[in-house]
Structure formats: C-alpha cells, structure tokens
C-alpha cells in the first residue's frame, strides 16, 4: 500500500489550514489596528489623573460664569444628571439647563475634598469623591455650605473634547 498520497494530502491540508489561520489573524489585526487608529490609536497619549481632575476645574469655572448654557455645554447630548439639590433626573440638555438656571442663582463655588480617579481606557474615565459647595442665598446674601458625594463619568469625544456622560451628586447623610 502506498502511503505517499495520504501523507501528501495531510501536508497540503495542514499547510492550507496554517495559511488560512495566518490570513485570518492578519485580517483581524488590521481591523483592530484601524479601529484603534480611529479612537486615537496606540500613539495617542493616555489621559493622566491630573487631566481628569482638571475636568472638574473646567466645570467649576463654567459655574462661575453664571451661564447655565456654558455648564450644559460640558455634558454629552445623552448625558444623565442626578443633581445635588433636585429630585428630578435630568436626561436631556433642556432639563440640564433648567437645573443649572436654578442652581446658579446661589452662586455656587465648588471645592473638592476627596477624589478617586479611575481611568478605564483612553476614552473613558470616572472621578468619584466628596466636594463642598459654598452657596449664597440670592435673597439674603447669606452663605451656606453643602457637602456632597459625587461621581462624574467622562467620555472623550471624536474631536478630543472630554464631556460628562453621567453626573451624580447627593448631599452627604448627616451622622
């Protein structure tokens, strides 16, 4: 019995399988590389903790303008805001602007007390912690302080701008 044809078929099948696997791997790597290049790629610099902390400073500076639209500009189109001094969940720009129209009347000035930054990837970060707001009563001018827990989830947009996609803030429980 001649075993050469069987060995040759096995060798041809093994070679074909190896070529197909290599081609599939190359195709997958090329597609993944193209996707990564579309989102900053491997040459994009990763975000730093200091940059993430600076996003709060940008938001706090927007509060100081007194313009609710400038604050709302820092939120993504589909952002969710669970605000400190309102029981309403805000899920669109109009409702976010509405919240800040009322909140900004008290001339809030925020100060972070504690921050924990989680960098999930090059385009997604979370900043969680405790902050305080000094508020000025627009009728009496009396100042008060509100201490609150917060979470900001940010996503980097295709144009490179970081926007808030989720913002939760709640007064600290007494005790």
C-alpha positions in Angstrom: 0.0 0.0 0.0 1.4 3.4 -1.0 1.1 5.9 1.9 2.5 8.9 -0.1 -0.8 10.2 -1.3 -2.2 10.2 2.2 0.8 12.0 3.7 0.7 14.5 0.8 -3.0 15.2 1.5 -2.3 15.7 5.2 0.6 18.0 4.4 -1.5 20.0 2.0 -4.4 20.2 4.4 -2.1 21.3 7.2 -0.4 24.0 5.0 -3.8 25.3 3.8 -5.0 25.5 7.4 -1.9 27.4 8.5 -2.2 29.8 5.6 -5.9 30.4 6.3 -5.2 31.0 10.1 -2.4 33.4 9.3 -4.6 35.3 6.9 -7.5 35.5 9.4 -5.1 36.7 12.1 -3.6 39.3 9.8 -7.1 40.5 8.8 -8.2 40.7 12.4 -5.1 42.6 13.5 -5.5 45.0 10.6 -9.1 45.7 11.5 -8.3 46.1 15.2 -5.5 48.5 14.3 -7.8 50.5 12.1 -10.3 50.7 14.9 -7.7 51.8 17.4 -6.4 54.4 15.0 -9.9 55.8 14.7 -10.0 56.3 18.5 -6.6 57.7 19.0 -4.7 54.6 18.3 -1.6 53.3 20.1 0.2 56.5 19.6 -2.4 58.6 21.5 -1.2 59.7 24.9 -3.2 58.2 27.7 -5.1 60.6 29.9 -3.5 61.4 33.3 -5.1 61.7 36.7 -4.2 65.4 36.7 -6.0 65.9 33.4 -9.1 64.1 34.8 -9.0 66.3 38.0 -8.7 69.3 35.7 -12.1 68.4 34.1 -13.8 69.4 37.5 -11.9 72.7 37.4 -13.3 73.4 33.9 -16.8 72.5 35.2 -16.4 74.7 38.3 -15.2 77.6 36.2 -18.3 77.2 34.0 -20.4 77.5 37.1 -18.6 80.8 37.9 -19.8 82.3 34.6 -23.4 82.1 35.9 -24.4 80.9 32.4 -26.4 77.6 32.5 -25.7 77.0 28.8 -22.0 77.1 29.3 -22.3 74.5 32.1 -24.6 72.3 29.9 -22.1 72.5 27.1 -19.8 70.3 29.2 -22.4 67.5 29.1 -22.8 65.0 26.3 -26.0 65.1 24.3 -27.3 61.9 26.0 -25.9 62.7 29.5 -27.6 61.9 32.7 -27.5 64.3 35.6 -28.7 63.3 39.1 -28.3 66.7 40.7 -27.5 67.6 44.3 -30.4 69.9 45.1 -33.2 68.4 42.9 -35.1 65.2 43.0 -35.5 65.2 39.2 -33.3 63.0 36.9 -32.1 65.2 34.0 -31.7 63.3 30.8 -31.6 65.9 28.1 -30.0 69.3 27.5 -33.1 71.3 28.3 -33.6 69.7 31.7 -29.9 70.0 32.5 -30.0 73.7 31.6 -33.2 74.1 33.7 -31.4 72.6 36.8 -28.4 75.0 36.4 -30.7 78.0 35.9 -31.9 77.4 39.4 -28.7 76.2 41.0 -26.6 79.1 39.6 -28.8 81.6 41.3 -27.0 80.6 44.5 -23.6 81.4 43.0 -22.1 78.0 43.8 -18.3 77.6 44.3 -17.2 74.0 44.4 -14.2 72.7 46.3 -13.1 69.0 46.1 -12.5 67.4 49.5 -11.5 63.9 48.2 -11.1 62.4 44.8 -10.7 58.9 43.4 -9.9 58.7 39.7 -10.4 55.6 37.7 -9.1 55.6 34.1 -11.0 52.9 32.3 -9.4 53.4 28.9 -8.1 56.2 26.7 -11.6 57.5 26.2 -13.4 56.8 29.4 -12.7 58.0 33.0 -14.6 58.2 36.3 -13.9 60.8 39.0 -15.6 60.0 42.3 -15.4 61.6 45.7 -16.6 64.3 48.0 -17.0 68.0 47.3 -18.4 71.1 49.0 -20.3 74.0 47.6 -20.4 77.4 49.1 -23.8 78.8 48.2 -25.0 82.4 48.5 -28.7 82.9 49.1 -29.8 85.2 46.2 -32.4 86.9 48.5 -30.4 87.5 51.7 -26.8 87.1 50.6 -26.3 84.6 53.5 -23.7 81.9 52.7 -24.0 78.2 53.4 -22.1 75.1 52.6 -23.4 71.9 51.2 -21.2 68.8 51.4 -22.0 66.1 48.8 -20.8 62.9 47.2 -20.2 63.0 43.5 -19.5 60.8 40.5 -18.6 62.1 37.1 -18.2 59.7 34.2 -16.5 61.3 31.2 -16.0 60.2 27.6 -13.6 61.6 25.1 -15.4 62.7 22.0 -14.1 62.2 18.5 -12.9 65.8 18.4 -10.8 65.2 21.5 -13.1 67.1 24.0 -14.0 65.3 27.2 -17.7 65.5 28.1 -19.7 64.4 31.1 -21.9 61.4 30.3 -23.1 60.8 33.8 -23.0 63.1 36.8 -24.4 62.1 40.2 -24.3 64.3 43.2 -26.1 63.8 46.5 -25.9 65.6 49.9 -23.9 63.7 52.4 -26.0 62.0 55.0 -26.0 63.5 58.4 -24.3 61.5 61.1 
